[in-house]
Amino acid sequence: MQDQKQRFLFPDSDIRGELIRLESSLASITGNRDYPLVVQSLISEAVVAVALLASTLKFKGRLALQAQGKGPLSLLMAECSDDGKVRALARHAESLPTDRTNLPALLGEGTMVITISPEQGRQYQGIVPLEGPDLATCLEGYFRQSEQLPTRLWLAAGNGRAAGLMLQRLPNQVAEADHNAVTWEHLETLASTLSGEELLDLDTATVLHRLFHDTPPQLPPAQPLAFGCTCSRERTQRALVSLGKEELQAILDEQGEATLTCDFCGHQEHFDAVDLAELIHKET
C-alpha cells in the first residue's frame, strides 16, 4: 500500500474532504523504537492527523502537533510538511494505561499546540483544548474554537497501519448557506457509518464509493506521503551552540567529544575535540 493523501471535493457545495492511508512511513517512525502498543497507536493517529491538517496549508512550510503533559505520556509530537514528509516521536513512562482513547489519562495535566511554520513569514500557534477522550475529538474542538470551520475527523490505527478521514465545511462561496448546511449534515451522517476497521482495511476508492456513491466527489491527483526528517549537521551544531560556551567547554574538558542522536530518525552526528573547540571559539 502506497502512503498517500487523497483530497475529494463535492460539486456544487463548499465541503471538502481528505482521506489518508499510511504504512511504510509509520515503519520508519516506530521501527527503531520500542514503543508500547498504546503509544504506537497514538503516534500513528497523530501522524495521520497532522497530514490531514497540513492539507489546509496554502504555502510552503510545516505543521506540527505537540502535546506535553505531566502524565505517563510526557511528549507526543508529529509533523508534516507541505510536500508530504512526515515524522513523529513520543516520550513516555514505563507504566502506561492501555486505552489510547483515554487521552487525558495518558497526558495528565498538559497542553496541546498546533504550530504552523511557513518558509516565509511569521510562525503561528494555536492551542488545542484537551476536552475530549481522544485525539480526533480534541482536534475537532480546535477547529470549532480557533478556525471556526465545522470539521469532523475519523482516525484509526493498528497492525502497523493508520488511516484518517476528514470532512470540512468551508465558507459559503460556491453554494448558499442553507444548501451547504443540508449537504454537510448528509455527508457527516454518511461518514459516521464507517467503522475503524473499514477505514483501515478498505482502499481509498472503496471507502469513497462505500460512503458517497450517491454524491460522487471529484478527485484531484493524490499526494504521496513519506517519512522525512529535517535533521542535519548544521541544525545539530546550533543545538550544541545553544548550550552556551561554558557548557561546551565542560563537554570538551570532561569527554573530549560529543555525539548527538536525532530523536526522530536516530541519525547520529559526531563532534570531536577539534569540532567542539571551533564551536567554542565562535562563541567568544
WOCORDA-V434718 format. One record per residue. N is the residue number from 1. RES is the residue in one letter. SS is DSSP state (H for helix, E for strand, - for the rest). NEAR is the number of other ideal C-beta (glycine too) atoms within 8 Angstrom. Layout:
n=N res=RES ss=SS near=NEAR
n=N res=RES ss=SS near=NEAR
//
This chain:
n=1 res=M ss=- near=6
n=2 res=Q ss=- near=5
n=3 res=D ss=- near=11
n=4 res=Q ss=E near=11
n=5 res=K ss=E near=14
n=6 res=Q ss=E near=12
n=7 res=R ss=E near=12
n=8 res=F ss=E near=14
n=9 res=L ss=E near=10
n=10 res=F ss=- near=14
n=11 res=P ss=- near=6
n=12 res=D ss=- near=6
n=13 res=S ss=- near=11
n=14 res=D ss=- near=11
n=15 res=I ss=E near=14
n=16 res=R ss=E near=11
n=17 res=G ss=E near=15
n=18 res=E ss=E near=13
n=19 res=L ss=E near=14
n=20 res=I ss=E near=15
n=21 res=R ss=E near=13
n=22 res=L ss=E near=16
n=23 res=E ss=- near=11
n=24 res=S ss=H near=9
n=25 res=S ss=H near=13
n=26 res=L ss=H near=13
n=27 res=A ss=H near=9
n=28 res=S ss=H near=9
n=29 res=I ss=H near=15
n=30 res=T ss=H near=11
n=31 res=G ss=- near=6
n=32 res=N ss=- near=4
n=33 res=R ss=- near=7
n=34 res=D ss=- near=2
n=35 res=Y ss=- near=10
n=36 res=P ss=- near=7
n=37 res=L ss=H near=7
n=38 res=V ss=H near=12
n=39 res=V ss=H near=12
n=40 res=Q ss=H near=11
n=41 res=S ss=H near=11
n=42 res=L ss=H near=16
n=43 res=I ss=H near=16
n=44 res=S ss=H near=14
n=45 res=E ss=H near=17
n=46 res=A ss=H near=14
n=47 res=V ss=H near=17
n=48 res=V ss=H near=15
n=49 res=A ss=H near=16
n=50 res=V ss=H near=16
n=51 res=A ss=H near=16
n=52 res=L ss=H near=13
n=53 res=L ss=H near=12
n=54 res=A ss=H near=12
n=55 res=S ss=- near=10
n=56 res=T ss=- near=6
n=57 res=L ss=- near=9
n=58 res=K ss=- near=3
n=59 res=F ss=- near=9
n=60 res=K ss=- near=7
n=61 res=G ss=E near=11
n=62 res=R ss=E near=10
n=63 res=L ss=E near=14
n=64 res=A ss=E near=12
n=65 res=L ss=E near=16
n=66 res=Q ss=E near=10
n=67 res=A ss=E near=14
n=68 res=Q ss=E near=9
n=69 res=G ss=E near=12
n=70 res=K ss=- near=7
n=71 res=G ss=- near=12
n=72 res=P ss=- near=10
n=73 res=L ss=E near=16
n=74 res=S ss=E near=10
n=75 res=L ss=E near=11
n=76 res=L ss=E near=14
n=77 res=M ss=E near=12
n=78 res=A ss=E near=14
n=79 res=E ss=E near=12
n=80 res=C ss=E near=15
n=81 res=S ss=E near=11
n=82 res=D ss=- near=9
n=83 res=D ss=- near=5
n=84 res=G ss=- near=12
n=85 res=K ss=E near=11
n=86 res=V ss=E near=18
n=87 res=R ss=E near=13
n=88 res=A ss=E near=14
n=89 res=L ss=E near=11
n=90 res=A ss=E near=12
n=91 res=R ss=E near=6
n=92 res=H ss=E near=12
n=93 res=A ss=- near=7
n=94 res=E ss=- near=4
n=95 res=S ss=- near=4
n=96 res=L ss=- near=12
n=97 res=P ss=- near=8
n=98 res=T ss=- near=5
n=99 res=D ss=- near=7
n=100 res=R ss=- near=10
n=101 res=T ss=- near=6
n=102 res=N ss=- near=9
n=103 res=L ss=H near=14
n=104 res=P ss=H near=9
n=105 res=A ss=H near=9
n=106 res=L ss=H near=15
n=107 res=L ss=H near=16
n=108 res=G ss=- near=10
n=109 res=E ss=- near=6
n=110 res=G ss=E near=11
n=111 res=T ss=E near=8
n=112 res=M ss=E near=13
n=113 res=V ss=E near=11
n=114 res=I ss=E near=12
n=115 res=T ss=E near=10
n=116 res=I ss=E near=12
n=117 res=S ss=E near=9
n=118 res=P ss=E near=10
n=119 res=E ss=- near=7
n=120 res=Q ss=- near=5
n=121 res=G ss=- near=5
n=122 res=R ss=- near=4
n=123 res=Q ss=- near=7
n=124 res=Y ss=E near=6
n=125 res=Q ss=E near=8
n=126 res=G ss=E near=10
n=127 res=I ss=E near=9
n=128 res=V ss=E near=13
n=129 res=P ss=- near=10
n=130 res=L ss=- near=11
n=131 res=E ss=- near=6
n=132 res=G ss=- near=11
n=133 res=P ss=- near=7
n=134 res=D ss=- near=11
n=135 res=L ss=H near=11
n=136 res=A ss=H near=12
n=137 res=T ss=H near=10
n=138 res=C ss=H near=15
n=139 res=L ss=H near=13
n=140 res=E ss=H near=12
n=141 res=G ss=H near=12
n=142 res=Y ss=H near=14
n=143 res=F ss=H near=13
n=144 res=R ss=H near=10
n=145 res=Q ss=H near=8
n=146 res=S ss=H near=8
n=147 res=E ss=H near=9
n=148 res=Q ss=- near=6
n=149 res=L ss=- near=8
n=150 res=P ss=- near=8
n=151 res=T ss=E near=13
n=152 res=R ss=E near=11
n=153 res=L ss=E near=12
n=154 res=W ss=E near=13
n=155 res=L ss=E near=13
n=156 res=A ss=E near=12
n=157 res=A ss=E near=13
n=158 res=G ss=E near=9
n=159 res=N ss=- near=4
n=160 res=G ss=- near=6
n=161 res=R ss=E near=13
n=162 res=A ss=E near=17
n=163 res=A ss=E near=14
n=164 res=G ss=E near=17
n=165 res=L ss=E near=14
n=166 res=M ss=E near=13
n=167 res=L ss=E near=13
n=168 res=Q ss=E near=13
n=169 res=R ss=E near=10
n=170 res=L ss=- near=9
n=171 res=P ss=- near=4
n=172 res=N ss=- near=9
n=173 res=Q ss=- near=6
n=174 res=V ss=- near=6
n=175 res=A ss=- near=10
n=176 res=E ss=- near=6
n=177 res=A ss=H near=6
n=178 res=D ss=H near=6
n=179 res=H ss=H near=10
n=180 res=N ss=H near=14
n=181 res=A ss=H near=8
n=182 res=V ss=H near=8
n=183 res=T ss=H near=13
n=184 res=W ss=H near=13
n=185 res=E ss=H near=8
n=186 res=H ss=H near=9
n=187 res=L ss=H near=14
n=188 res=E ss=H near=10
n=189 res=T ss=H near=8
n=190 res=L ss=H near=9
n=191 res=A ss=H near=13
n=192 res=S ss=- near=8
n=193 res=T ss=- near=7
n=194 res=L ss=- near=11
n=195 res=S ss=- near=6
n=196 res=G ss=H near=8
n=197 res=E ss=H near=7
n=198 res=E ss=H near=10
n=199 res=L ss=H near=14
n=200 res=L ss=H near=13
n=201 res=D ss=H near=5
n=202 res=L ss=- near=8
n=203 res=D ss=- near=7
n=204 res=T ss=H near=10
n=205 res=A ss=H near=6
n=206 res=T ss=H near=8
n=207 res=V ss=H near=14
n=208 res=L ss=H near=14
n=209 res=H ss=H near=9
n=210 res=R ss=H near=9
n=211 res=L ss=H near=10
n=212 res=F ss=H near=12
n=213 res=H ss=H near=6
n=214 res=D ss=H near=4
n=215 res=T ss=H near=8
n=216 res=P ss=- near=8
n=217 res=P ss=- near=11
n=218 res=Q ss=E near=8
n=219 res=L ss=- near=8
n=220 res=P ss=- near=7
n=221 res=P ss=- near=3
n=222 res=A ss=- near=10
n=223 res=Q ss=E near=9
n=224 res=P ss=E near=9
n=225 res=L ss=- near=14
n=226 res=A ss=E near=10
n=227 res=F ss=E near=11
n=228 res=G ss=- near=8
n=229 res=C ss=- near=9
n=230 res=T ss=- near=7
n=231 res=C ss=- near=9
n=232 res=S ss=- near=6
n=233 res=R ss=H near=6
n=234 res=E ss=H near=6
n=235 res=R ss=H near=9
n=236 res=T ss=H near=13
n=237 res=Q ss=H near=10
n=238 res=R ss=H near=8
n=239 res=A ss=H near=9
n=240 res=L ss=H near=13
n=241 res=V ss=H near=10
n=242 res=S ss=- near=6
n=243 res=L ss=- near=8
n=244 res=G ss=- near=7
n=245 res=K ss=H near=8
n=246 res=E ss=H near=6
n=247 res=E ss=H near=8
n=248 res=L ss=H near=15
n=249 res=Q ss=H near=9
n=250 res=A ss=H near=8
n=251 res=I ss=H near=11
n=252 res=L ss=H near=12
n=253 res=D ss=H near=6
n=254 res=E ss=H near=6
n=255 res=Q ss=- near=6
n=256 res=G ss=- near=8
n=257 res=E ss=- near=9
n=258 res=A ss=E near=9
n=259 res=T ss=E near=8
n=260 res=L ss=E near=10
n=261 res=T ss=E near=7
n=262 res=C ss=- near=12
n=263 res=D ss=- near=4
n=264 res=F ss=- near=10
n=265 res=C ss=- near=9
n=266 res=G ss=- near=7
n=267 res=H ss=- near=8
n=268 res=Q ss=E near=8
n=269 res=E ss=E near=9
n=270 res=H ss=E near=7
n=271 res=F ss=E near=13
n=272 res=D ss=- near=8
n=273 res=A ss=H near=8
n=274 res=V ss=H near=6
n=275 res=D ss=H near=8
n=276 res=L ss=H near=16
n=277 res=A ss=H near=9
n=278 res=E ss=H near=8
n=279 res=L ss=H near=13
n=280 res=I ss=H near=12
n=281 res=H ss=H near=7
n=282 res=K ss=H near=7
n=283 res=E ss=H near=9
n=284 res=T ss=- near=5
//
